[in-house]
Amino acid sequence: MSNQDDLAPACVFPGLWGLGIATEVISEAISAPATAHPDWPVLVETRPWNTAAIRVAERVGLIRQEPQAGDEYAVLLLESTR
């Protein structure tokens, strides 16, 4: 990402895993930029072994991108609907 101000990190403590909290938080988190800047895509980067984060991102509509050589992160993208 080009601007650290664009980052919105999120985590759920292990004792709260499996309750749908992450899905709700991420769903709300992607709706704000979609409203403010509907022409901008939403990007999620996570470690490739973080399958729970990948599932949550996919559940709210992001699509996993093909990995590129040397990638350290799994990249998921929600394209603009405009």
C-alpha positions in Angstrom: 0.0 0.0 0.0 1.2 3.5 -0.7 -0.2 5.3 2.3 -0.1 4.0 5.9 -3.2 6.1 6.7 -5.1 3.7 4.4 -4.5 0.7 6.7 -7.2 -0.6 8.9 -5.8 -3.6 10.8 -8.2 -5.9 12.5 -7.9 -8.8 14.9 -10.1 -10.9 17.1 -8.8 -12.4 20.3 -8.7 -16.2 20.3 -11.3 -16.6 23.0 -13.8 -14.9 20.6 -13.0 -16.9 17.5 -15.8 -18.7 15.7 -18.6 -16.3 16.8 -18.8 -14.4 13.5 -17.2 -11.2 15.0 -14.4 -11.0 12.4 -16.9 -11.4 9.5 -19.1 -8.6 11.0 -16.1 -6.3 11.6 -14.6 -6.8 8.2 -18.0 -6.4 6.5 -18.4 -3.0 8.2 -14.8 -2.0 7.5 -15.1 -2.5 3.8 -18.4 -0.7 3.6 -16.9 2.6 4.8 -14.4 3.0 1.9 -17.0 1.7 -0.6 -19.3 4.5 0.5 -16.6 7.2 0.7 -14.7 6.2 -2.5 -16.9 3.8 -4.6 -14.4 3.8 -7.4 -11.6 2.5 -5.3 -10.9 -1.2 -4.8 -10.6 -2.8 -1.3 -7.5 -4.8 -0.7 -6.7 -7.3 2.0 -3.3 -8.7 2.6 -2.7 -11.5 5.0 -0.2 -14.3 5.5 -0.9 -17.2 3.2 -1.2 -19.7 6.1 -3.8 -17.5 7.8 -6.7 -19.5 6.4 -9.2 -18.1 8.8 -8.5 -14.5 7.6 -8.7 -15.7 4.0 -12.1 -17.3 4.6 -13.5 -14.2 6.3 -12.3 -12.0 3.5 -13.9 -14.4 0.9 -17.1 -14.6 2.9 -17.6 -10.8 2.6 -16.9 -10.8 -1.1 -13.2 -10.4 -1.7 -11.6 -12.6 -4.3 -8.2 -14.1 -3.8 -5.6 -13.1 -6.4 -3.2 -15.5 -8.0 0.1 -15.4 -6.1 3.1 -13.8 -7.7 6.6 -15.1 -7.4 8.1 -14.0 -4.1 4.8 -12.9 -2.5 4.9 -12.9 1.3 1.1 -12.3 1.5 -2.1 -13.7 0.3 -3.9 -10.8 -1.5 -7.7 -10.6 -1.7 -9.4 -7.8 -3.7 -12.9 -6.4 -3.9 -13.2 -4.5 -7.1 -15.2 -1.3 -7.5 -18.8 -1.9 -8.6 -18.8 1.3 -10.6 
